[in-house]
Amino acid sequence: MARFPRLSALLLPLALAAALLLGAVGLGQQTAAAPPAQEKGKMMLTIFLKHDQSKTLTEIKAHLEEKGFWQKFPPPGVEVVSWYVMMGVGQVVTLRFPAEKLRDVNLAIEQSAWGAYRTEFYPTYDYRAAAETQRAQTRK
């Protein structure tokens, strides 16, 4: 390095900056606890069922009844984690199910909810425990 004093003067600060950056990235990533055995292979999905506002509530209910929504959704083997009404939007449903049931969930929505709702799908994960841990660490 003595033969290239300018190069070593540049490399040392760059190496330190890279080490600090990599360390900060590592600190920022939380390692979540492994899911319980019964959760492995399962996924969560949040579905926004946005009301078709060109229809009255009576028309929406009639459509859902005609298409068999309540018989088809959620399909067998799918757990409802939460189901909320979001005023002015529609309903927000979070499901947990084995990943191989994703097609069944999609078909149930396509066959029975389309026409009453516009839908949006979001892969979801439970962050509550990690957020509580982070909050507790911040308060110390």
C-alpha positions in Angstrom: 0.0 0.0 0.0 2.9 2.3 0.5 3.5 2.4 -3.2 0.0 3.9 -3.7 -0.6 6.4 -0.9 -3.5 8.1 -2.7 -5.3 4.8 -3.3 -4.9 3.7 0.3 -6.2 7.1 1.5 -9.3 6.5 -0.6 -9.8 2.8 0.2 -9.7 3.1 3.9 -12.7 5.5 4.2 -14.6 3.5 1.6 -14.0 0.3 3.4 -15.1 1.9 6.7 -18.2 3.3 5.1 -19.1 -0.1 3.5 -18.6 -1.8 6.9 -20.9 0.7 8.6 -23.5 0.5 5.9 -23.6 -3.3 6.0 -23.8 -3.3 9.8 -26.7 -0.8 9.7 -28.5 -2.9 7.2 -28.0 -6.0 9.4 -29.3 -4.2 12.5 -32.4 -2.9 10.6 -33.5 -6.4 9.7 -35.5 -8.1 12.4 -35.4 -11.9 12.5 -38.9 -13.1 13.1 -39.5 -16.1 15.3 -40.1 -19.3 13.3 -43.8 -19.9 12.8 -45.4 -22.6 14.9 -45.5 -26.1 13.3 -49.1 -25.8 12.3 -48.4 -22.5 10.5 -45.7 -23.8 8.2 -46.9 -24.0 4.6 -49.8 -21.6 5.4 -50.2 -18.1 4.0 -52.3 -15.1 4.8 -54.2 -13.0 2.3 -56.1 -9.8 2.8 -58.9 -9.2 0.4 -60.6 -5.8 -0.1 -64.2 -6.3 -1.2 -64.9 -2.8 -2.4 -68.6 -2.1 -2.8 -69.8 -1.4 -6.3 -71.3 2.0 -5.5 -73.4 2.0 -8.7 -75.6 -0.6 -6.8 -77.7 -0.3 -3.7 -77.0 -2.4 -0.7 -80.2 -4.4 -1.6 -78.8 -5.1 -5.1 -75.4 -6.1 -3.7 -77.1 -8.5 -1.3 -79.2 -10.0 -4.1 -76.2 -10.5 -6.3 -74.3 -12.3 -3.5 -77.3 -14.5 -2.8 -77.8 -15.3 -6.5 -74.2 -16.3 -7.0 -74.0 -18.3 -3.7 -71.3 -16.1 -2.1 -72.1 -17.3 1.4 -71.9 -20.9 0.4 -68.6 -20.5 -1.6 -66.7 -18.0 0.5 -64.5 -18.8 2.3 -63.9 -22.2 0.8 -63.4 -25.3 3.0 -60.0 -25.4 4.8 -59.7 -21.6 4.9 -59.7 -19.8 8.2 -61.1 -16.3 8.6 -58.6 -14.3 10.7 -60.6 -11.0 10.5 -63.5 -9.6 8.7 -64.2 -5.9 9.0 -66.5 -3.4 7.4 -64.6 -0.3 6.2 -67.2 2.5 6.0 -67.2 4.1 2.5 -65.1 1.3 1.1 -66.6 -2.1 1.7 -65.3 -5.1 3.6 -61.8 -6.2 4.4 -61.2 -9.9 5.0 -58.0 -11.6 6.1 -57.7 -15.3 5.6 -55.2 -18.0 6.6 -54.9 -21.2 4.6 -52.5 -23.7 3.2 -50.8 -22.2 0.1 -52.3 -24.8 -2.2 -55.8 -23.4 -1.4 -55.0 -20.0 -3.1 -56.7 -21.1 -6.3 -59.8 -22.1 -4.4 -60.0 -18.7 -2.7 -59.5 -16.9 -6.0 -62.2 -19.0 -7.7 -64.7 -18.4 -4.8 -64.2 -14.7 -5.2 -64.4 -14.8 -9.0 -67.5 -16.9 -9.1 -69.5 -15.2 -6.4 -68.2 -11.7 -5.4 -67.4 -10.2 -8.8 -70.3 -7.9 -9.8 -71.0 -7.0 -6.2 -67.5 -6.0 -5.3 -64.3 -4.8 -6.9 -61.5 -6.8 -5.4 -57.9 -6.3 -4.3 -55.7 -9.0 -2.9 -52.7 -8.4 -0.6 -50.4 -11.2 0.6 -50.2 -10.6 4.4 -48.2 -11.6 7.4 -48.7 -11.1 11.1 -46.3 -8.4 12.3 -47.9 -7.8 15.7 -45.3 -9.7 17.8 -42.4 -8.0 15.9 -44.0 -4.6 16.4 -44.5 -5.2 20.1 -40.9 -6.3 20.5 -39.7 -3.2 18.6 -41.9 -0.9 20.7 -40.7 -2.5 23.9 -37.0 -2.2 22.9 -37.6 1.5 21.9 -39.1 2.3 25.3 -36.1 0.9 27.3 
